[in-house]
Amino acid sequence: MNKLLYLLFLSIFLFDYLSDIGLFSRYITWFPEFLTIVVILIISARITVGYGNNFPPICSAFFILLFSNIAIGAVSNHVSSGPLIAGTRMYLKFIPFFILPFVYYFSENQISKQLKLLFFLFLIQAPIALYQRLVLSTGDLSLTGDLVRGTFPTSGQLTVVLSCAIAMLMAFFLEKKISFNLFIGAFFLLFIPMTLNETKSTIIFLPIALIFPILFSSADIKLKQLIPIIVLIILSGATFIFIYDHFMRPRWGYGIIDFLFMENRTEGYLYKGAGIGTLEKVGRIDSWIIAFKTLFKNILNLVFGLGIGNVSESFIPGLSGEYADEYSIYNVKMTSLTLILWELGLFGVTLYYALVYMVFKYSRNLRKKINSNLLGTISNGWSVVCVIIMISILYNNVILENGIGYLFWYFSGYIVSEHFKYRKYWHS
């Protein structure tokens, strides 16, 4: 089973990138969905022989509500087969990997090997990002870090993924699972791409990744452990500002600190005052508001959305949604919140946040109960990942993208399954 997970990790990290640079066909990016089908068959086979009988009622309730939400939205908006297929691919392809740990036991050694492969894939983002920044970003592209995205579709996704990796790395260091030298070396390799891609969300996610594992840890953390971390936070902040300003000041005429304290500049970056029917540039907050105001005209659409896949574009014309062209000017995929709101409504947004909160809660419970083994360390780091995901849903389109979606659902399923397994011992 580990080999299947290895294939998944390699495909979500590399196949989109290899397709973008012309080495693979665009259709190779559907390989993770092929693995989803394989996992569905594995789950079905194992359920028939008695595995999965203890699937938690709260998870069953979540999926029943999610499927009901999708069905109501699709039926009420008469979603055609093409967008329905594309939407199903987008929203439901991760779910079998959430269920997999409930029907197949992954040993600590298997999870450890999975994490090692993932950290290798995280670390190779550094040389690729340097190549994208220093070699490929020429001419006008040298004035923007948008091309610096590692093996991910966007620079924003790269920053979120690396922030999650740093949070896990911090948890392993605090629990003394890795040495200080390994921690420092790995941190800077993870940090380098975040300084090159002009992603302002680094200002939010990096401090969370470095500080929250300390706050969430149940380990006895000594002051001598905190001093190098404090120094690291200060140095990484100064390094980020220096490198960011070096590349961005020629474009804007001011640096990141000026951006943050310039009157109305930060607010204007997030909210541009664009309205329905506007041809103006749409900011992140604009995209939420426009979606809400448009859906508010019909209470059924507000609650359940315009239908799964019905607002999304596709590189295959027959799979594009009915409203894809009409609403594309509103940056439908600017954030996960915006896309989910358009297609699944307020109920869908509530369900996704409820899922992330549930995983966060069970991660915290595991960490409080388990102090020594690998699961306790992962739980600490995964609690921080959940916080990052909660914020990134508002800021980036991440939760529905392969690079983050598969990892989040799989390891969340692992955390939840382990929580319910250990809960039997806690109450026995």
N, C-alpha and C positions, 0 to 999 in steps of 0.2 A: 504493500500500500504506500510505503514511503516513496517508491519510485514514481507513483502517480502524482504525489505531491511535488516531487522534484520537477516533473514535467510541467506541472501547473505554474510553479514559481518561475521557471525558465521562460515559459511562454508569455506570462504577463509582464515580465521585465524586458524581454528581448524582441518578441515577434513584431510588435508595433513599430519599434525602432528600426528593425531590419527591413520591414516593409517600407517605412518612410525613406530610407536611403537607397531603396531600389533593389535590395538583394532578394527579397521575397515578394510574392504576390500579396495584394491586399487581403485576399481571402484567407491567408495563413493566420490573420488576426482572429479568426473564428475558432482557432484550435482550442482555447480554453472552454468554449461552449461544447466542443466535442468531448472534452474531459468531463464536463457537467453531465452529459448523457451517460458516460461510463459510470460516474458516481451514482446516478439515479438507478442504474441497473444493479450496482453493487448493493445499494441500500435496499432495493426491492428484494434481492436474493437473501440478504441477511435478515430482513424482517420476517420472511417466510419460515426461517428456521429458529425464530424466537428472540432475535435481538431487537432492541429498541422499544421493549414493552414499558420501560420507565421514562419515556419521553415526557418532560414536565408539562403539566396542564397549562401553565402560563405561556409556554412556547406554542402549544397547540392553539390556545386562544389568540395569540398574536397572528399566526398564519391564517386562521379562519377569518379574522377581521381584515387582514391584508387582502386575501383572495376575494372576500365579499366586496371590499372597497373597489378593487380592480374590476370585478364583474359588473357592479352597479354603474361605474363610470363608463365602461365599454358599451353596455347595453343602452344606457340612456343617451349616449352620443352616437350610437350606431357606428362604432369604430369598424372600419373595413379590415379584411384579413391581413393585408400587407402591414399596416401600422401595428396591428395586434400581434403579429409575429415579431416585429422589431421591438415592440414594447415589452413583450414577454421575455425576449432575449435580454433587454436592458435591466429589467427589474427582478426577474426571477432566477436568472442563471446562477446566482451566488448561493441560493438557499440550500441546494443539496450538500454543499460543503459545510454549511452550518450544522446540518443534521448528521453528517458523516461521523463525527466523534461520539455520537450517541449509540451508533451501531457497530463501531469499530474502535477497539481500545488501542490508543497510541501510548507506547511506553515512554518513560522519561528519556531513554536513549534515542528513540525515534524523534521525539520533539527536539532534542538537543541537536541532532543532525539536520533537521529542517531549519532550525535557527541559524546554524553555521552557514548553510547554503544561502539563506536570505541575507546574512550580513556580508557575505562575499558579493552578492548582487547589489547591495547598498553601496559597498565600497568602490565598485567599478564605476559608479556614477561620477566620481571625482575626475579621473583622467578623461572621460568622455566630455564632461562639462568644461574642462580646461581646453580641450580641442575645439569645442563649439564656441567658446568665448574668444580664444586667442588666434584661432586659425580661420574658422568659418565666418565669424562676425566681422566682416570687412565692409568698407564704405559706410552707407547709412546704417547698416546693421550693427556697426560698432558703437552706435549711440543707444542701443537698447540691449537688454539682457534676455529678450523674449526667446531668442534662439537657444539659450542655455537651459535645456530641459532634460539633460541626461538621456535615458532611454524611455522617458515618459512623453505623453502627448503635449503637455504644457509645463512651463516653468513653475506654475503654482502647484501642480500636482507633485512635482519633484520636491518642492519645499515641504509640503505636508508629509510626504513619505519619509524624507530624511529627518524631519522633526520627530516623527514617531520612532524612527530607528535610534535617534539620540536618547529619547526617553527610555527605551528598552536598555540601551547601553548604560545609562546612568543607573538603572535599577540593578544591573549585573555588577557594576562597580561598587555600589553601596552595600550589596550583599556579599562582597568579596568573592564573587565568582570569576572575576578577571582581575589582572594586575593593573596597577596604576599606569605603567608604561604602555600596556596594550590599550587601556582606556583612552589615554591622551592621543596615541597614534590614530586609533579608529575615529575618535571624535573629530580631529582635524580633517581627516579624509571625508567624513560626512558633512562637515561644516563648510568646506571649500566651495562646493557648488551653490550653497545658499548665499554666498557673498557675491556670486557672479551673475545671478539671474534676475536682478532688479525686482525681486519679489518682496514687497514691503511687509507682507504678512510674517516674514521672518522675525520682525520686531516683536510680534505677539507669540508666535509658536516656539521660538528658541528659548526664551525665558521659562515658558511652561515646561518644556522638555527637560530643562536643567534643574528647575526648582521643585516642581511638583513631585518627582520621585522621592525627594527628601521629605516632603510633607506627608506623603502617603506611606512611607516606609515604617514598618514596625520594628526594624532592626535598631540595635543600640549604636547610634552613629556618634562617633567621637568628634570632638572639636578639631582634632588634627586631620580628620577626613574632610571637614567642611572648609578649612582654610584653602587648600588647593582648588576646590570647586568654586569658591568665591573669587579667587584669582582668575580662574578659567572663565568665569562669567564676565568679569571686567575686561579681560584680554580679548575674548571673542566679540564682545560688544564694540570695543575700540577697533578691532580688525575689520568687523563688518562695516562700520562707518567709514573707515579709511578706504577700503576697496570699493564700496558702493559709490562714494563721492568721486573716486578716481575715474570711474567709468561714466557716471551719470552727470557730474557737474558740467562737462562740456555740452551736454544736451540741454539741460534745464537752467544752468547758470547758478544753481544753488545745490546744497547738499541735503542729506536726509534729515539732519537736525533742523535745518531751516524749513524743510517741508512740514515737519511735525508741528512747529511753532508759528509758522506763517499764518496770518489771520485768514480763516475760511478756506485754506488750501486743503487740509485733510478732509474737512467736511465736503468740499467740492469734489474731491477725488471719489468719495463713496456715494454722494448724492448730488446729481447734476440738475435736478428739477425737471427731468423729462416727463412728458405726459403721454396719455393714450393718443395714438395717431401722430406722435412726434417723429421728426426726422433727426432730432438731436441725438448726441451720444448718450447712451443709457448707462448709468452707474449701477453698482450692486444694489443699493437701497432702492433706486428707481425701479429695478427689475422686479423686486418684491411687490412694491406698491402698485405698479401697472398690472401685474398678474392678479393681485387681490381686487383691484377696482374693476377689472374686466370680468372676473368671475362673479363678483358681487351682484351683477345684473341678473344672475340666475342662481337661486339658493342651492339647487341640486348640484350645479357645476362648482359652486364655492365649496361645498362639502366634499364632493367626490371627484372634482376635476373634469377635464374635457376628454378623458379617456386615455388609457395606457398607450403610449407611442403616437398619440394623435397630434402632438405639437412638435415632434422631433423630426429632424431632417435625416436622410440616409443617403449614402453614396449609391445605393440602388434605388432608383426613382419610385418603383412600386411599393417600397417600404416606408416612404415618407408619409407623415401624418396629414390629415385634412387641413389642419391649421398651421402647418410648418412654414409655408410661404408667408401667410398673413401676419404671423407673430414673430417671425425671425428678426425683425427690426428691434425687438424688445430684449435681445440677448437672453433668449430662453435658457440657454445652457451656461449662463455666466456663473450661476451658483446652483448647488444641488437643491437648495430650498426653492429657488425659482422654478426649476424643472418639475420637481415633485408637486409643487403647488398647482402649476398649470395642468398636470396630467392626473394627479391623484387627489387634489384638493386639500383642504385643511385637515381632513381626517387622515389622509396619507402622510402629511407632514407630522402630525401627532404620533402616528404609529412608528415612524422612523426614529423620532426622538425618544419614544418610549422604549424601543429596542436598544438604542445606545445607552440610555439610562439604566435599563435592566442589566446589561453587560457590565456597566460601571459598578453598579451595586454589588453584583456577585463577585466581581474582581476584588472589591474592597473587603467583602466578607471572607473570601479565601485568604487574602493577605493577612487579615487579623487572626485567622485561625492557624495558618501554616507559616512557619518562620524559616525553616531550614532548607527545604528541598527546592528543586528547580521550579516547581509549580508556584511556590510562594513568590519567587523572584519575578516570574512572568506575570503574575497577578498584579504586582506592584507596578510594573511598567505598563501593563495593559490598561490599568486604571487611568494613567496619564494619556494613553492613546485615545481612550474614550473622550476625555476632555478636549483633546485636539480635534477629534472628529466632530464633536458637537459644535465647535466654533467654525471649523472649516466648511461645514454644511451651509453656513451663512455666507461664507466668503468665497469658496471655490466650488467647482463642480467635481467632487471627489468620490462620494459614496457610491455612485453608479458607474464609476470607471473601473476597468479591470485591475489596474495596478494597485488600487487601494481596496476596491470592493471585495475581491476574492480573499485577500489577506484578512480583512476585517471580519468578514462573515465566518471564515474557517476558524481563526483563532478565538473569536467570540463564542462559536459553538463549542470549542474545546474548553474554554473557561466555564461556560454555563454547565456543560456536562460534568466537569470535574466538581463544580460547586454542589450539584445535586448528589453526586456520588459520595462526597465527603459529608454532606449533611446527614446522611443515614448514620454515620459513625458519631456525629456530634449529638444526635438525639437518641442514640441507643444506650 
